[in-house]
């Protein structure tokens, strides 16, 4: 699943992942994502940090606080690459932090690193 308020980022990630045979869900914000996560149960979640209404840190914390999804890997996506931002991602339970613009190899690397059945 790719959660980002930028249509360009969602479409780019979706295109890259579909070319590799992945089924891709997208959401424009955390609220939309949370509804889809409970229905679809994605294997991995990429979430943008800077989003309206519910930011990436809040979205990640809500996912990780749900026992059903605690083990689902969450990868933070951000144009910020500061130590504070990365540490905050870890605190809310993110497994990894990718800086935008990300590459195809970074996305696939995160999937191979965190999802066993790829």
C-alpha positions in Angstrom: 0.0 0.0 0.0 1.2 3.5 -0.8 -0.3 6.4 1.2 0.6 9.8 -0.1 -1.3 13.0 -0.8 0.7 13.6 -3.9 -0.9 12.0 -6.9 2.5 11.9 -8.7 4.2 10.0 -5.9 1.3 7.5 -5.6 1.3 6.9 -9.4 5.1 6.6 -9.6 5.3 4.1 -6.8 2.2 2.2 -8.1 3.7 1.9 -11.6 7.1 0.8 -10.3 5.6 -1.9 -8.1 3.1 -3.2 -10.6 5.9 -3.7 -13.1 7.4 -6.0 -10.5 4.2 -8.0 -10.2 3.0 -6.4 -6.9 -0.7 -5.7 -6.2 -0.8 -2.1 -5.1 -3.4 -0.2 -3.0 -3.2 3.5 -2.8 -4.7 6.1 -0.4 -4.6 9.9 -0.4 -4.4 10.2 3.4 -4.3 8.3 6.7 -8.1 8.1 7.1 -8.6 6.6 3.7 -5.7 4.2 4.3 -7.0 3.0 7.6 -10.3 2.0 6.1 -8.5 0.1 3.2 -6.0 -1.6 5.5 -8.6 -3.3 7.6 -10.4 -4.6 4.5 -7.4 -5.5 2.3 -4.6 -6.4 4.8 -1.6 -5.2 2.8 1.8 -7.0 3.2 3.7 -3.7 3.5 2.7 0.0 3.8 4.6 3.0 2.5 3.4 6.2 4.1 4.2 9.8 3.4 4.9 11.9 6.5 3.5 15.3 5.5 -0.2 14.8 4.8 -3.3 16.8 5.7 -5.7 15.7 8.5 -3.7 12.6 9.7 0.1 12.8 9.1 2.4 9.8 8.5 3.5 9.5 12.1 0.0 9.5 13.4 -1.1 7.0 10.7 1.9 4.7 11.5 1.2 4.9 15.2 -2.5 3.9 14.7 -1.5 1.0 12.5 1.1 -0.3 15.0 -1.3 0.1 17.9 -3.7 -2.3 16.3 -2.7 -5.9 17.3 -4.0 -7.2 13.9 -1.5 -5.0 12.0 1.4 -4.6 14.5 3.6 -6.9 12.4 2.8 -5.2 9.1 6.0 -3.4 8.0 5.5 0.4 7.7 8.1 2.4 5.6 8.1 6.2 6.0 8.4 8.3 2.9 9.6 11.9 3.2 11.5 14.7 1.5 13.0 15.4 4.9 16.1 13.4 5.7 16.9 14.8 9.2 18.0 12.6 12.1 15.0 13.9 14.1 12.5 12.8 11.4 14.0 9.4 11.2 14.1 8.9 14.9 10.4 10.0 15.2 9.6 7.4 12.6 11.3 4.7 14.7 9.4 5.9 17.8 6.0 5.4 16.2 7.1 1.9 14.9 8.3 2.4 11.3 10.6 -0.3 10.1 12.4 1.9 7.6 12.6 5.5 6.3 13.0 6.3 2.6 13.8 9.8 1.4 12.0 11.2 -1.6 12.6 11.1 -4.4 13.0 7.3 -3.9 14.3 4.9 -6.5 12.8 1.7 -7.8 15.6 -0.2 -6.1 14.9 1.5 -2.8 11.2 0.5 -3.0 11.9 -3.1 -4.0 14.7 -3.3 -1.5 12.3 -2.4 1.3 9.8 -5.0 0.1 12.5 -7.7 -0.1 13.9 -6.8 3.3 10.5 -6.7 5.2 8.2 -9.0 3.3 9.1 -12.7 3.4 6.7 -14.0 0.7 7.7 -11.9 -2.3 
